[in-house]
């Protein structure tokens, strides 16, 4: 707790987010909204593939050739940093 969400940090989307197809996907924190309550989130290649193939995903259209999918406006409370705090 207390780690600062900043663009470029590696992170995982937590288990509290809905829809469930986004839970535990990993990637990189991108730019925040004006109030820093939500951040864009760039999925890594493995998570992009997981989202593309998830049968419960009816909301996010991931193109076949897309290597890294960008999620818009992920709630900051659902983002868990995975990189070392001092990096």
C-alpha positions as CSV (number, residue, x, y, z in Angstrom):
1,X,0.0,0.0,0.0
2,X,1.1,3.5,-0.6
3,X,3.1,2.8,-3.7
4,X,2.8,5.5,-6.3
5,X,1.1,4.7,-9.5
6,X,3.0,6.4,-12.3
7,X,3.2,5.7,-16.0
8,X,5.8,3.0,-16.9
9,X,5.4,0.9,-13.8
10,X,4.6,-2.7,-14.2
11,X,1.5,-4.0,-12.5
12,X,-1.4,-6.5,-12.4
13,X,-5.1,-5.8,-12.4
14,X,-6.5,-7.1,-9.1
15,X,-9.3,-9.5,-8.4
16,X,-11.9,-6.9,-7.4
17,X,-12.4,-5.5,-10.9
18,X,-15.4,-6.2,-13.1
19,X,-15.7,-7.6,-15.7
20,X,-14.0,-10.7,-14.5
21,X,-12.1,-11.3,-17.8
22,X,-9.7,-8.4,-16.7
23,X,-8.7,-10.0,-13.4
24,X,-5.0,-10.8,-12.9
25,X,-4.0,-9.4,-16.3
26,X,-0.5,-7.9,-16.3
27,X,1.0,-5.0,-18.1
28,X,2.3,-1.4,-17.8
29,X,0.6,1.6,-16.2
30,X,-0.1,4.4,-18.7
31,X,-1.3,7.9,-18.3
32,X,-3.9,8.8,-15.6
33,X,-7.1,10.8,-15.9
34,X,-7.2,14.3,-14.5
35,X,-8.0,13.2,-10.9
36,X,-5.6,10.2,-11.0
37,X,-8.5,7.9,-10.0
38,X,-8.2,5.9,-13.2
39,X,-5.3,4.9,-15.5
40,X,-4.9,3.6,-19.0
41,X,-3.3,0.2,-18.8
42,X,-1.2,-1.4,-21.6
43,X,-1.4,-5.2,-21.4
44,X,1.7,-7.3,-22.0
45,X,1.6,-9.8,-24.9
46,X,0.6,-12.8,-22.7
47,X,-2.3,-10.9,-21.1
48,X,-3.4,-9.5,-24.5
49,X,-3.6,-13.1,-25.7
50,X,-5.5,-14.2,-22.6
51,X,-8.1,-11.5,-23.1
52,X,-8.5,-12.2,-26.8
53,X,-9.2,-15.9,-26.1
54,X,-11.3,-15.5,-22.9
55,X,-14.8,-16.8,-23.8
56,X,-16.3,-14.5,-21.1
57,X,-14.9,-11.4,-22.7
58,X,-17.8,-9.8,-24.6
59,X,-16.7,-6.2,-24.1
60,X,-13.1,-5.8,-25.4
61,X,-12.4,-6.5,-29.1
62,X,-8.8,-7.5,-29.4
63,X,-7.7,-7.6,-33.1
64,X,-5.9,-10.8,-34.2
65,X,-2.6,-9.1,-35.0
66,X,-2.6,-6.9,-31.9
67,X,0.3,-7.7,-29.6
68,X,-0.4,-5.3,-26.7
69,X,-4.0,-4.2,-26.0
70,X,-4.6,-0.8,-24.2
71,X,-7.4,-0.8,-21.6
72,X,-8.8,2.7,-20.9
73,X,-9.7,4.0,-17.5
74,X,-8.8,1.1,-15.2
75,X,-9.7,2.2,-11.6
76,X,-6.5,3.0,-9.6
77,X,-7.8,0.9,-6.7
78,X,-7.7,-2.2,-8.9
79,X,-4.1,-1.8,-10.0
80,X,-1.4,-3.7,-8.0
81,X,2.2,-2.7,-8.7
82,X,4.5,-5.7,-9.4
83,X,7.8,-3.9,-9.9
84,X,10.2,-3.0,-7.0
85,X,9.1,0.2,-5.2
86,X,12.5,1.8,-5.5
87,X,12.8,1.5,-9.3
